[in-house]
Amino acid sequence: MPSAVFRRRPLLAASLLPLSAPAFAQSWPSRQLRFVVPFTAGGSLDIVARMIAARLPELIGQGAVTENRAGAGTIIGTDAVAKLPGDGYTALFVANSFTINATLIPNPPFDARAEFRGISFLAYNPHVLIAAPGLNVSTLAEVIAAARAKGGLTYASSGVGTSLHLGGESLKAATGMSLTHVPYRGSGQAITDVFSNQVDLMLANMADAIPSIREGRVKAIAVANDTRHPLLPEVPTFDEIGVRGVVSNSWFGMIVRSDVPTPIADRLHAAVAQILSEPESIARLTQVGLSTRPMTRQAFDAFLAEEFERNGRVIRENGITVD
């Protein structure tokens, strides 16, 4: 994550659009769209973006090219989109980091709350709590007992300020356990150190954790979701075992600049909603551990507002900072 102080740009006025919003919306799209994914290629969000891009021509008459602009904890890709015109031809694909960075990063070069509007909630991946084999636990009650007996446990994450980190702080608050955060640069080494008993616990992405769970290298304790996950039907949710308030997941969404005309935003949302409702899309998402959650564009904007608030609160209350 960058520590430099950026200068925030003023918002562009809607009146600077070359055409009035109604006229502009009627002619949209007259050329190919651009999908910016602020992560490296091959990840879950990249898969979702390319799946949508492939179906788009049949629904709106134009396709989309997917561009990966990774770096600086998604700041580079997000800033690139913030600098472009609000003409509806560029969409940004975002994850939890979009709402986390609004509080975590000092003086970012854009105002995430004001400069963007939601198009579609795309998919989510609930996290699963896994325990090291050496901990000799099978239930959350046993995890809590072990934490008390040992005077505290350690938990791994994919980095400071990530959704896995904030999920661990959520677990700490919900259970009262003494937990020490051990950040890594990515999930791979973090999970390796859990099954090799270097770290006690981890709230992990479903797709990342399932191989180790299936091989018996780690023990799956509970899933942070409303219902049991189809890939781990034998593992209970936190709610099922009476622990409320554990919020830990990876979610994905599509957003655009806030000055994109509403008719264009609505049309793009309708196309994406149709793609996500198709059996082929649902099956593809399930393969990578993702689930859909149908949501109106307005509901997605409300969800983003809630995520800005919730993540900001967790960051402030726990004094989480980046170097």
LOMAR-438246 format. One record per residue (C-alpha): residue number from 1; z, y, x. Coordinates in pm, 1 decimal, padded with zeros to 6 digits. Each point is the difference from the previous one (the first is absolute). Layout:
<atoms>
+-----+----------+----------+----------+
: seq :       zz :       yy :       xx :
+-----+----------+----------+----------+
: NUM :        Z :        Y :        X :
...
+-----+----------+----------+----------+
</atoms>
This chain:
<atoms>
+-----+----------+----------+----------+
: seq :       zz :       yy :       xx :
+-----+----------+----------+----------+
:   1 :  00000.0 :  00000.0 :  00000.0 :
:   2 : -00077.6 :  00348.1 :  00135.9 :
:   3 :  00282.1 :  00239.5 :  00082.6 :
:   4 : -00216.1 :  00309.4 :  00036.2 :
:   5 :  00037.6 :  00281.9 : -00251.5 :
:   6 : -00312.8 :  00054.3 : -00205.4 :
:   7 : -00107.5 :  00310.6 : -00184.4 :
:   8 : -00048.9 : -00056.1 : -00370.9 :
:   9 : -00323.7 :  00121.2 : -00158.2 :
:  10 : -00016.7 :  00198.0 : -00322.1 :
:  11 : -00143.1 : -00180.6 : -00302.2 :
:  12 : -00361.3 :  00068.5 : -00086.5 :
:  13 : -00043.2 :  00176.0 : -00330.0 :
:  14 : -00187.4 : -00193.5 : -00267.8 :
:  15 : -00224.1 :  00302.3 : -00042.5 :
:  16 : -00151.9 : -00070.0 :  00341.9 :
:  17 : -00185.7 : -00302.1 : -00135.9 :
:  18 : -00375.6 :  00061.6 :  00013.2 :
:  19 : -00042.0 : -00086.5 : -00367.7 :
:  20 :  00224.9 :  00025.7 : -00301.8 :
:  21 :  00206.2 : -00313.4 : -00053.4 :
:  22 : -00181.2 : -00116.5 : -00318.2 :
:  23 : -00347.7 :  00044.6 :  00150.7 :
:  24 :  00103.4 : -00158.0 :  00325.6 :
:  25 :  00156.7 : -00298.1 : -00176.8 :
:  26 : -00317.0 : -00061.8 : -00202.3 :
:  27 : -00209.4 : -00034.0 :  00316.0 :
:  28 :  00256.0 : -00220.6 :  00178.2 :
:  29 : -00067.9 : -00226.8 :  00180.3 :
:  30 : -00337.7 :  00091.7 :  00141.9 :
:  31 :  00064.7 : -00163.9 :  00336.6 :
:  32 :  00212.3 : -00266.3 :  00165.8 :
:  33 :  00377.9 :  00033.5 :  00003.1 :
:  34 :  00223.9 : -00025.0 :  00304.4 :
:  35 :  00320.3 : -00207.7 :  00000.8 :
:  36 :  00243.9 :  00091.1 :  00278.7 :
:  37 :  00257.0 : -00264.8 :  00092.6 :
:  38 :  00259.0 :  00140.6 :  00245.0 :
:  39 :  00066.6 : -00346.3 :  00145.2 :
:  40 : -00191.8 : -00233.8 :  00228.3 :
:  41 : -00262.9 : -00229.6 : -00147.9 :
:  42 :  00094.2 : -00341.4 : -00133.4 :
:  43 :  00334.5 :  00085.7 : -00158.9 :
:  44 :  00090.0 : -00044.0 : -00364.7 :
:  45 : -00086.8 :  00356.3 : -00100.7 :
:  46 : -00331.3 : -00019.8 :  00184.2 :
:  47 : -00081.4 : -00318.9 : -00193.6 :
:  48 :  00075.5 :  00174.5 : -00330.5 :
:  49 : -00211.8 :  00304.6 :  00089.5 :
:  50 : -00299.9 : -00209.3 :  00096.0 :
:  51 :  00034.5 : -00213.8 : -00312.9 :
:  52 : -00016.0 :  00312.1 : -00216.4 :
:  53 : -00285.8 :  00149.8 :  00201.8 :
:  54 : -00209.6 : -00311.6 : -00049.7 :
:  55 :  00026.7 :  00019.2 : -00380.9 :
:  56 : -00031.5 :  00374.3 : -00041.5 :
:  57 : -00382.8 :  00032.2 : -00015.3 :
:  58 : -00016.7 : -00202.8 : -00321.7 :
:  59 :  00255.9 :  00223.7 : -00168.7 :
:  60 : -00080.3 :  00356.7 :  00107.8 :
:  61 : -00346.6 : -00036.0 :  00151.1 :
:  62 :  00108.3 :  00067.8 :  00357.8 :
:  63 :  00175.5 : -00205.3 :  00263.5 :
:  64 :  00256.3 :  00097.1 :  00259.8 :
:  65 :  00021.5 : -00036.2 :  00375.6 :
:  66 :  00346.0 : -00095.1 :  00129.9 :
:  67 :  00120.8 :  00182.4 :  00308.8 :
:  68 :  00313.3 : -00098.2 :  00191.9 :
:  69 :  00179.8 :  00304.8 :  00143.9 :
:  70 :  00321.6 : -00145.2 :  00140.9 :
:  71 :  00253.8 :  00179.7 :  00215.4 :
:  72 :  00322.8 :  00202.2 :  00001.1 :
:  73 :  00155.7 : -00203.0 : -00278.8 :
:  74 : -00294.5 :  00077.6 : -00237.3 :
:  75 :  00020.2 :  00375.5 :  00067.3 :
:  76 : -00344.9 :  00012.0 :  00165.0 :
:  77 : -00189.7 : -00158.0 : -00288.6 :
:  78 :  00193.2 :  00191.3 : -00264.0 :
:  79 : -00054.7 :  00332.7 :  00175.8 :
:  80 : -00372.3 : -00071.5 :  00029.1 :
:  81 : -00026.8 : -00036.3 : -00378.0 :
:  82 :  00220.9 :  00303.6 : -00064.0 :
:  83 : -00245.8 :  00213.1 :  00197.6 :
:  84 : -00305.8 : -00108.2 : -00201.0 :
:  85 : -00128.0 :  00169.7 : -00317.6 :
:  86 :  00144.5 : -00114.9 : -00330.6 :
:  87 : -00339.1 : -00115.6 : -00124.0 :
:  88 :  00095.3 : -00351.8 : -00104.2 :
:  89 : -00206.6 : -00166.9 :  00270.6 :
:  90 :  00292.4 : -00097.3 :  00222.7 :
:  91 :  00297.5 : -00211.9 : -00103.7 :
:  92 :  00302.4 : -00086.1 :  00210.5 :
:  93 :  00162.3 : -00342.3 : -00018.7 :
:  94 :  00374.5 :  00027.2 :  00050.1 :
:  95 :  00313.8 : -00210.5 :  00026.6 :
:  96 :  00374.5 :  00067.8 : -00001.4 :
:  97 : -00039.2 :  00198.6 :  00321.0 :
:  98 : -00173.1 :  00278.3 : -00193.9 :
:  99 :  00319.3 :  00080.1 : -00191.9 :
: 100 :  00234.2 : -00090.2 :  00288.4 :
: 101 : -00169.7 :  00232.6 :  00249.4 :
: 102 :  00044.1 :  00299.0 : -00231.2 :
: 103 :  00368.0 : -00002.9 :  00098.8 :
: 104 : -00004.2 : -00193.7 :  00326.6 :
: 105 : -00257.4 :  00205.7 :  00193.6 :
: 106 :  00106.1 :  00355.5 :  00091.5 :
: 107 : -00252.6 :  00261.2 : -00114.0 :
: 108 : -00305.4 : -00220.9 : -00064.2 :
: 109 : -00340.8 :  00173.1 : -00005.7 :
: 110 : -00033.0 : -00045.4 : -00377.0 :
: 111 :  00222.7 :  00012.4 : -00307.7 :
: 112 : -00017.7 : -00354.6 : -00137.4 :
: 113 :  00165.7 :  00096.8 : -00328.0 :
: 114 : -00229.3 :  00294.4 : -00075.8 :
: 115 : -00332.6 : -00072.7 :  00167.0 :
: 116 : -00075.0 : -00337.4 : -00161.0 :
: 117 : -00018.9 : -00155.8 : -00344.9 :
: 118 :  00013.2 : -00363.1 : -00097.5 :
: 119 : -00300.3 : -00205.5 : -00106.6 :
: 120 :  00127.0 : -00357.3 : -00027.6 :
: 121 :  00293.4 : -00219.7 :  00087.8 :
: 122 : -00179.4 : -00290.7 :  00165.1 :
: 123 :  00236.5 : -00283.3 :  00089.6 :
: 124 :  00339.5 : -00082.4 :  00140.8 :
: 125 :  00162.7 : -00259.9 :  00220.2 :
: 126 :  00368.7 : -00064.1 : -00069.1 :
: 127 :  00208.0 : -00069.1 :  00308.5 :
: 128 :  00196.7 : -00319.0 :  00049.1 :
: 129 :  00332.8 : -00016.8 :  00182.0 :
: 130 : -00017.7 : -00261.4 :  00274.0 :
: 131 :  00286.1 : -00128.8 :  00215.8 :
: 132 :  00003.8 : -00146.5 :  00348.9 :
: 133 :  00055.8 : -00377.5 :  00012.7 :
: 134 :  00303.6 :  00043.8 :  00223.6 :
: 135 :  00175.1 :  00197.4 : -00270.4 :
: 136 :  00027.3 : -00322.6 : -00205.1 :
: 137 : -00028.1 :  00170.3 : -00339.5 :
: 138 : -00196.6 : -00083.4 : -00315.0 :
: 139 :  00120.8 :  00259.9 : -00249.4 :
: 140 :  00073.6 :  00370.0 : -00002.9 :
: 141 :  00367.8 : -00075.0 : -00060.0 :
: 142 :  00001.1 : -00196.4 :  00325.3 :
: 143 : -00177.5 :  00285.2 :  00178.7 :
: 144 :  00265.6 :  00245.0 : -00119.1 :
: 145 :  00275.8 : -00240.0 :  00105.5 :
: 146 : -00158.4 : -00034.3 :  00344.3 :
: 147 : -00017.9 :  00377.4 :  00034.7 :
: 148 :  00370.2 :  00026.4 : -00078.2 :
: 149 :  00093.9 : -00283.0 :  00236.3 :
: 150 : -00204.8 :  00140.7 :  00287.5 :
: 151 :  00086.6 :  00364.2 : -00062.0 :
: 152 : -00361.8 :  00077.2 : -00082.2 :
: 153 : -00353.5 : -00131.0 :  00039.7 :
: 154 : -00326.7 :  00131.5 :  00140.4 :
: 155 : -00325.0 :  00048.5 : -00189.0 :
: 156 : -00351.2 :  00046.7 :  00133.2 :
: 157 : -00274.8 :  00228.7 : -00122.7 :
: 158 : -00353.0 :  00096.1 :  00100.0 :
: 159 :  00119.4 :  00339.5 :  00120.6 :
: 160 :  00218.6 :  00300.9 : -00067.3 :
: 161 : -00076.0 :  00159.1 : -00335.8 :
: 162 : -00216.1 : -00285.7 : -00125.7 :
: 163 :  00039.8 : -00150.8 : -00345.1 :
: 164 :  00165.8 : -00303.0 :  00163.2 :
: 165 :  00256.0 :  00229.3 :  00164.7 :
: 166 :  00076.5 :  00185.9 : -00321.7 :
: 167 :  00018.4 : -00334.2 : -00180.2 :
: 168 :  00269.8 : -00111.3 :  00242.1 :
: 169 :  00198.3 :  00316.0 : -00067.0 :
: 170 : -00040.5 : -00070.8 : -00371.6 :
: 171 :  00140.5 : -00350.7 :  00054.4 :
: 172 :  00293.1 :  00142.3 :  00195.4 :
: 173 :  00083.6 :  00244.6 : -00279.1 :
: 174 : -00035.6 : -00261.8 : -00276.0 :
: 175 :  00218.2 : -00265.0 :  00165.2 :
: 176 :  00242.3 :  00200.8 :  00211.3 :
: 177 : -00086.1 : -00211.7 :  00304.6 :
: 178 :  00028.6 :  00141.3 :  00349.5 :
: 179 : -00357.2 : -00017.9 :  00127.6 :
: 180 : -00143.5 :  00129.5 :  00326.7 :
: 181 : -00368.6 :  00090.5 :  00007.5 :
: 182 : -00220.7 : -00146.5 :  00274.4 :
: 183 : -00345.4 :  00165.9 : -00012.3 :
: 184 : -00315.9 : -00159.2 :  00136.4 :
: 185 : -00357.6 :  00116.5 :  00039.2 :
: 186 : -00143.7 : -00208.8 : -00278.9 :
: 187 :  00108.9 : -00299.7 : -00206.0 :
: 188 : -00129.0 : -00281.5 :  00220.4 :
: 189 :  00254.2 :  00024.8 :  00280.1 :
: 190 :  00274.7 :  00087.2 : -00246.8 :
: 191 : -00047.5 : -00324.7 : -00193.4 :
: 192 : -00026.0 : -00195.5 :  00326.5 :
: 193 :  00337.1 :  00134.9 :  00106.8 :
: 194 :  00153.2 : -00095.2 : -00333.9 :
: 195 : -00104.4 : -00364.4 :  00024.7 :
: 196 :  00103.7 : -00008.8 :  00367.2 :
: 197 :  00346.7 :  00128.5 : -00099.3 :
: 198 : -00026.4 :  00330.7 :  00186.7 :
: 199 :  00051.7 :  00187.5 : -00328.8 :
: 200 :  00183.9 : -00121.2 : -00310.1 :
: 201 : -00199.7 :  00132.3 : -00294.5 :
: 202 : -00319.0 :  00171.3 : -00106.7 :
: 203 : -00149.9 :  00127.9 : -00322.3 :
: 204 : -00356.5 : -00105.8 :  00070.9 :
: 205 : -00339.9 :  00038.4 : -00157.2 :
: 206 : -00074.4 : -00307.5 : -00207.3 :
: 207 : -00326.9 : -00085.8 :  00175.8 :
: 208 :  00159.3 :  00039.8 :  00345.1 :
: 209 :  00306.3 : -00212.6 : -00079.4 :
: 210 : -00145.1 : -00290.5 : -00198.5 :
: 211 : -00135.9 : -00198.1 :  00298.8 :
: 212 :  00342.1 :  00000.5 :  00167.9 :
: 213 :  00170.8 : -00083.1 : -00330.4 :
: 214 : -00236.2 : -00290.2 : -00068.5 :
: 215 :  00051.1 : -00135.5 :  00352.2 :
: 216 :  00378.5 :  00015.7 : -00042.0 :
: 217 :  00044.6 :  00245.9 :  00284.5 :
: 218 :  00187.0 :  00250.2 : -00217.3 :
: 219 :  00187.8 : -00023.5 : -00328.0 :
: 220 : -00123.6 :  00200.5 : -00298.6 :
: 221 :  00304.1 :  00149.3 : -00174.5 :
: 222 : -00122.2 :  00233.0 : -00276.9 :
: 223 : -00303.9 :  00200.0 : -00111.4 :
: 224 :  00013.4 :  00373.8 : -00073.6 :
: 225 : -00199.8 : -00013.9 : -00321.8 :
: 226 :  00041.2 :  00005.7 : -00378.1 :
: 227 : -00108.4 : -00362.9 : -00026.1 :
: 228 : -00034.8 : -00296.5 :  00232.5 :
: 229 : -00309.9 :  00009.0 :  00216.0 :
: 230 : -00271.4 : -00260.0 : -00069.5 :
: 231 : -00024.9 : -00083.0 :  00370.8 :
: 232 :  00375.4 : -00065.1 :  00020.6 :
: 233 :  00098.5 : -00117.6 : -00348.7 :
: 234 :  00309.6 : -00175.9 :  00132.6 :
: 235 :  00151.1 :  00319.8 :  00141.7 :
: 236 :  00212.0 :  00213.7 : -00238.3 :
: 237 : -00021.8 :  00375.9 : -00038.3 :
: 238 :  00290.6 :  00224.5 :  00096.8 :
: 239 :  00046.8 :  00088.1 : -00365.1 :
: 240 :  00032.1 : -00368.4 : -00091.1 :
: 241 :  00292.3 : -00043.8 :  00234.2 :
: 242 :  00171.9 :  00312.9 : -00124.4 :
: 243 : -00086.2 :  00245.7 :  00277.4 :
: 244 : -00151.1 :  00319.0 : -00138.8 :
: 245 : -00165.9 :  00284.1 :  00182.5 :
: 246 : -00185.4 : -00180.6 :  00279.8 :
: 247 : -00334.9 :  00180.6 :  00018.4 :
: 248 : -00227.9 : -00142.3 :  00266.4 :
: 249 : -00374.8 : -00039.0 : -00033.9 :
: 250 : -00335.3 :  00109.0 :  00131.2 :
: 251 : -00216.3 :  00175.6 : -00255.5 :
: 252 : -00352.6 :  00134.6 :  00020.5 :
: 253 : -00174.8 :  00279.8 : -00184.9 :
: 254 : -00309.2 :  00218.8 : -00008.3 :
: 255 :  00034.0 :  00378.1 :  00004.0 :
: 256 : -00227.2 :  00303.3 :  00036.0 :
: 257 :  00046.3 :  00367.5 :  00070.8 :
: 258 :  00184.7 :  00179.2 : -00277.4 :
: 259 : -00295.3 :  00230.5 : -00071.0 :
: 260 : -00235.8 : -00284.8 : -00092.2 :
: 261 : -00105.3 :  00072.5 : -00361.8 :
: 262 :  00189.9 : -00202.5 : -00258.2 :
: 263 : -00315.6 : -00150.6 : -00160.0 :
: 264 : -00096.8 : -00145.7 :  00339.0 :
: 265 :  00351.9 : -00129.7 :  00061.7 :
: 266 :  00001.4 : -00162.7 : -00344.8 :
: 267 : -00338.2 : -00163.6 :  00050.8 :
: 268 :  00094.2 : -00136.6 :  00340.1 :
: 269 :  00328.1 : -00131.2 : -00139.5 :
: 270 : -00181.0 : -00178.1 : -00283.8 :
: 271 : -00235.0 : -00173.4 :  00243.0 :
: 272 :  00281.7 : -00113.4 :  00228.2 :
: 273 :  00210.1 : -00118.9 : -00296.2 :
: 274 : -00289.1 : -00214.8 : -00118.2 :
: 275 : -00046.5 : -00153.0 :  00346.1 :
: 276 :  00368.5 : -00082.6 :  00031.6 :
: 277 :  00004.7 : -00166.5 : -00343.4 :
: 278 : -00278.1 : -00244.0 :  00085.1 :
: 279 :  00104.5 : -00363.0 :  00065.3 :
: 280 : -00187.0 : -00007.2 :  00330.9 :
: 281 :  00191.5 :  00303.5 :  00124.7 :
: 282 :  00334.8 : -00137.8 : -00114.1 :
: 283 : -00072.5 : -00328.1 :  00177.0 :
: 284 : -00098.4 :  00181.6 :  00320.3 :
: 285 :  00318.4 :  00205.9 : -00003.1 :
: 286 :  00214.1 : -00306.3 : -00063.9 :
: 287 : -00149.2 : -00165.7 :  00308.6 :
: 288 :  00150.8 :  00272.4 :  00218.2 :
: 289 :  00333.7 :  00007.0 : -00183.4 :
: 290 : -00074.2 :  00306.2 : -00212.2 :
: 291 :  00053.8 :  00058.0 : -00370.7 :
: 292 : -00156.9 :  00255.1 : -00230.7 :
: 293 :  00200.1 :  00233.6 : -00221.6 :
: 294 : -00216.8 :  00182.4 : -00256.9 :
: 295 :  00093.9 :  00366.1 : -00016.9 :
: 296 : -00159.5 :  00312.4 : -00145.4 :
: 297 : -00095.1 :  00278.9 :  00235.9 :
: 298 :  00281.0 :  00214.0 : -00139.8 :
: 299 :  00248.3 : -00284.4 :  00042.3 :
: 300 : -00109.9 : -00039.4 :  00361.7 :
: 301 :  00064.3 :  00370.5 :  00062.9 :
: 302 :  00348.6 : -00046.8 : -00147.7 :
: 303 :  00050.4 : -00306.7 :  00220.7 :
: 304 : -00095.6 :  00201.3 :  00309.3 :
: 305 :  00247.9 :  00272.4 : -00095.4 :
: 306 :  00274.4 : -00260.1 : -00036.0 :
: 307 : -00088.2 : -00154.0 :  00337.1 :
: 308 :  00009.8 :  00338.8 :  00172.0 :
: 309 :  00348.8 :  00054.0 : -00141.9 :
: 310 :  00137.7 : -00351.5 :  00057.7 :
: 311 : -00129.7 : -00038.4 :  00354.5 :
: 312 :  00107.2 :  00351.0 :  00089.4 :
: 313 :  00350.6 : -00073.5 : -00121.9 :
: 314 :  00026.8 : -00323.0 :  00202.0 :
: 315 : -00126.0 :  00175.2 :  00313.1 :
: 316 :  00243.3 :  00290.0 : -00036.5 :
: 317 :  00301.6 : -00209.6 : -00093.6 :
: 318 : -00047.5 : -00231.4 :  00299.0 :
: 319 : -00100.0 :  00267.8 :  00249.4 :
: 320 : -00328.9 : -00173.6 :  00079.1 :
: 321 : -00213.7 :  00189.4 :  00250.7 :
: 322 : -00298.5 : -00069.5 :  00223.6 :
: 323 : -00034.7 :  00086.8 :  00367.3 :
+-----+----------+----------+----------+
</atoms>
